C-alpha cells in the first residue's frame, strides 16, 4: 500500500497543492464578497446556515497545507537560519508591495481627508507595522463609509502563520525532525486543549476558538509530514477523512477536533498531480490573491454597480488574478530566484557571529583565575 512518503518520492512537487491553494484563495475572495456587501447578514449566515461549514473549513485547509509544505522546507534546510530566511524571502516581497501600494497609492487616491492630514495621521504610520506581522487594517479617511472599513482585513491570519513558523523553527532546534512523537504529542495536546477551552468558554466563543484551531490545523500538517512514510495515501483514507471532517463540522462543539482529519484530506488532495495550467502548476498566484483581493474588492465597492456580492466576485476575481500575476512574475519569482544567495549570506553571517561569540567565551573563560 502506498504511503504519503512514497507518493512524494514518486512526485516530488505534486501540482495538486497548487490547485488546492489557488482554489482556497478564490474561496476566500468569494467569502469576503459577502462580508463586504453585508457583514451583519454574513455573520448571521455563518452562525445559522448548514452550509457555513464550507466557509469555516477554508482557512484550516490553508494552514494544513502550510504546515505540511513548510515542514518539508525545514527538512531540506541546512540550518534554522536558512529556513527562516526562506520564509522571509517567500513572504516579505509581496507583502511589502501590498502594504506600500495600499498606503502610498490607494490611500491617497481615495481618502476623504486632506493629503497633509493623511500623511501625518498616526494611522498612516502604524499601517507599516503590517511589515512586522502586526496587522493594521485602517488608513486615514479610507473606506470609512463602507460596511467594513478595513483596507486589508485578510491580514488577520498573518500573526498566526508567523507564530506557527516560529514554533516550528524552535521545535526543529529541539529535535522535532528526529523525534516525530514530540510533534504528535503537541498536536493531540493542543487540539484537545482548544476543544476543551472552547466548551467551557461562554458564548460567543467562535472567533477565539476558530483562530486557535488554525494553529491545530498547521500542527496536523506538520505531523502528517513527519509520519509521511507510515501514513497511507489512498482513496479509502481520503473518503474517510472527508466523512469524519463533515461529521465533526456538524456541531460547533466538535469543530475544533476536525483539524486532524481535514488536514489529512487536504494533503490527500494536494498529492494528486493534475496537468499544469496557467492558473496552477506553472505559477503560484495564490499568495497574490490572498494579499490583493481584499483591497481590490473594497475599491470595487465604491461604485454601486459592484456592491452586490456576485458583481464583486466576478470583477474582483478578474482584477485580482491580474494583480496576482503581476506580483508572481515581477515581485515573488525574482525574489525566489535569489533565495539561495540570501540563504548563503545569512548562514555565513550567523556562522561568523557564532564563531566570534565562541571565541569571546573561550577568551573570557581563559582569563578567569583558577584556584
N, C-alpha and C positions, 0 to 999 in steps of 0.2 A: 504493500500500500504506500502511495506517495505521501511525502510529508511537505510541510511548508518549506523546509530547508532544501529538499531535493528539487522542489519547483524553482526556488531561487537559483540553485546550481544550474538548472537547465535553461532558465531565462533570467539572466542577472538583473535586468531592468524591465520588468513587466509593464507594458503600456496601460494595463488596467488601472494602475494608480493614477495615471494622468487623466483618464476618463472619470474616475471617481472624484478627483479634486476639482476638475472643471465643472462637473455635474453638481457637486455640492456648492461651489461658488455661485452658480446660476440659481440654485435653490435659495441661497441666502439673499441674492438680489431680489428674487420674487417675493420672499418673505418680507423684506424691508419695504417693498412697494405697498403692502397692506399697512404696515406700521406708519409709514409716512403719510398715507392718504387719510387714515382714521385710526390713530393709536388706541383710542378707547374701545372701538369695535374690535380691533385686532386683539387687544388684551382679553376681552370677553370671549372671543372665539377660541383663543388659546386655552382658556380655562374650562370651556364648556363643550367644544366640538370633539366628536370621536376621532376626527382626522387630525387633531392637533399633535398627536404623537409623531406624525411625519415631520412636522416642523421642529419639534423638540429633539428629533434624532439627528438633525443635520450637523450641528456643531460637535456632538460626541463622535460622530463618524470622522469629522475633520481631525479631531485630536487623536483618535485612534490611529489614523494613517500617519500622522506626525510622529507619534510615539514609536511606531514600527520602523519608519524610514530613518528617523533621526538616530535611533539606536544602531541601525546599520552604519550610519555615518560615524558614530562613536567607535564601533568595532574596527572600521577601516582607518581611523585616525591614528597617527603615531603617538600623539600626545594630547593631553586635555587642552592645552593652549591651542593646538592646531584645530581641534574640534570646535572650540569656542570661536576661533577666527572664521571657520567655515560658516557658522551660524550668523555671525555679523555680516559677512560678505553676502550671504543669501538674503538677509532681511533688510539691512540698512539702506542700500541704494534706492530701492523702490519706495521704501517708507520715507526717506528724505525727500524724494521727488514729490510725493503726495503732500507732505507737510509744507514744503516751501511753495508749491503751486497753490495750495489752499490759502496760506497766509499772505503770500505776496502777489497773487494774481486773482484768484477767485474772490477773496475777501474785499480787496479794494474795488473790484468791479461791481459788486452787488451791495456793499454796505450802505446803510441808511445814515451813517454819521459822516462828518467831515473827515477827509483823509488825515488831517493833522491830529484829530482826536483818535482816529483808528490806530495809527502807528504809535501813539503814546499810551494807549489803553493797556492796563495790566493783562487783560485777556489776550492781547496780541503777543506779548512777551511770553506769557505762560503757555501759549499754544505750542511753542517749540519744545516743551517738556515731553511731547509725544516722541521725540527722537530718543529720549532716555527710557521709553517704555512706561511713562506716566500719562495715561490718557487725559487729554484736554479736548473737550468737544465743541467749545464755543469760540466764536470770533466776534469782535465788537460790531454790533448792528447788522449781523449777517443772519438771515433766515429767521428773524425774530417773529415774523407773522405766520410762520409755518406751524402745522400741528405739532411738529417736533423741531426744535431749533438747532439740533446738533449738525455740525458740518461733517463730522466723520464718526457717527455713532457706532460703526463697526469695530472701532479700535478697543472696545471694552474687553475683548478677549486677549489682547496683546499681553498684559501682565501675567495672565495665567500661562500663556505659552512660554514666556520668558522664565517664569518660575519653574516650569517643567524642565526646560533646558538646563537651568542652573542645578536643580536637584539631580538630574541625570548625570551631569558632569561630576558632582560631588560623590554620587554613588559609584561612578566609574573609578574615581580615585580610591574609594573604599573597597574596590574589588568586585563590583557587581558583575562584570563580564565573566569572572571566574566562578562566581557563586550565584547562579540564577535563582536559587531558592530564596536568596535575600529579596530579589525583586518580587517573587511570588508572594512572600510573606507580607511585604509592604503593600502590594496590590490588594490582597484579601483584607488586611487590617484597615487600610484607608477606606476601601469601599464599604466595609461594614460600619466603620465609624460615621461616614457621611450618611449612610442609610439610617442608623440608629439616632443620630442627632436630628435628622430630618423628621423622624417620628415624634420626637419629644419637643421640637421647636414649635411654638404657636403659629397658627396660620395668620398671615400668608408666609409660607416658607419657600415658595417657588424659586425666586431669584437666587437666594443663598444656596439652596440645595442643588440647583441646576449648575451654578458656577463651579462648585467644587466637584460635581460629578464629571465635569470636563477633565479634571486632573485624573480622576479614576480611569476615564477612557484612555488618556495618554499612557498611564501606567499599564493598562491592559495591553496596549500596543507594544510597549517595551517588553513585557513578559512574553508575548507571542513571538517576538523576535528571538528572545533568549532561549525559548523552548522550541525553536523552529524545526529542529531535527527530531523532535519527539511528537509534535502535533501533526495529525494527518491533514491533508488538503484534498478534499473530495466533496462531491455534491451532497452526500448524506450529512456531513458535518455542516455544510453551508446551509442546507434547508433546516436542520435542527437549530442552528444558532439564530436564524431568522425567526423561526417559530417561537423560540424562547424569548427573544427580544420583544416580539409583538405581544406575548403574554404578559411580560413584566411591565410593558408600557401601558397596559390597560388601566392600571391604578397609579395615581400619583405617589402612593405609599411604597411602591416597589420599583419605580423607575431608576432609582439610584443603583439598584442591583443589576440593571440591564447593561451596564457599561462593559461588562466582560463579554457576553455573547454578541453585543453589537460590534465590539472591536474585532472579534473573530470573523463575523460576517463581512465587515468592511474590508479586512485584509484578504479574505477569501475572494471577494470581487476584484480587488486590486491585483491579484496574482494571475488573472487572465491576461492574455496578450493579443488583443484585437489589432486590426490593421491601423497603422498610423494615418491620421488625417490632419487637416490644417488646424483643427481645434484641439487636438490632443495627440500625443505621441511624437510629433515633430518639435513642438514648442510647448512650454508650460505657461499658459495665460492665467492660471487660477489665482496666483498671488496678486496679479494686477487687478483682476476682477474683484477680489476681496478688498483691496485698498481703495479702488477708484469708483466703485459702483455707488456708494452712498452719497458722496458729494455731487456726482453727476445726476443722480435721481433727485436730490434736493434742488439742483439747478433747474431741472425739468419742471418741478412742481411750481416754479414761479409763473408758468404760463397755464391758465385754466384748462386748456385742451389736454394737458399732460397730467392732470391731477388724478383722474380715475386710475385705479391700480393697473388695469390691463394696458392703458396707454403708457403708464410709467414703466411697466415691464418691457413692453415692445420696443419703445425708443431707447429706454435706458440700457437694455441689453446690447443693442447695436452700437451705441456710443461707447459703452463700457468695454466691449470687446475690441473696438478700435483703439481705445486708450490703453488697454491691457497689452495689445500687440505692440504698441509703441514702447511701453515700459519694458516688455520682454526683450525686444530687439535692440533697443538703444540704451537701456539702463541696466537691466538684470543680466543679460547674457554677456555684455562687455565686462561687467564686474566679475562674473563667474569665470571668464576666461583667464582672469588674473589671480584666481584663488590660490593656485599653487605658489605663486610668488609671495602673496600675502602670508600664507601659512609658513613658508620657509623663513620669511623675515621675522614674524612674531616668534616662531620657535627659536630662532637664533638669539633674539633679544632676551627671551626667557632663560635660555641656556646660559648666556653670558651673565645675566643677573644672578642666577643660582650659583654659578662658579665664583663670582665675586663675593656673594654672601657667605659661601662656604669657606673661602679664603679668609674673610674677615673673622668668622667664628674661630677658625684654627689659630689665627693670629692672636685674638683675644684670649683664647684658651692657653696658648703658649706663654702669655705674659702673667698668668695667674701664678703667684708663688706657691711652691709645693712645700708641704710640711716636712 
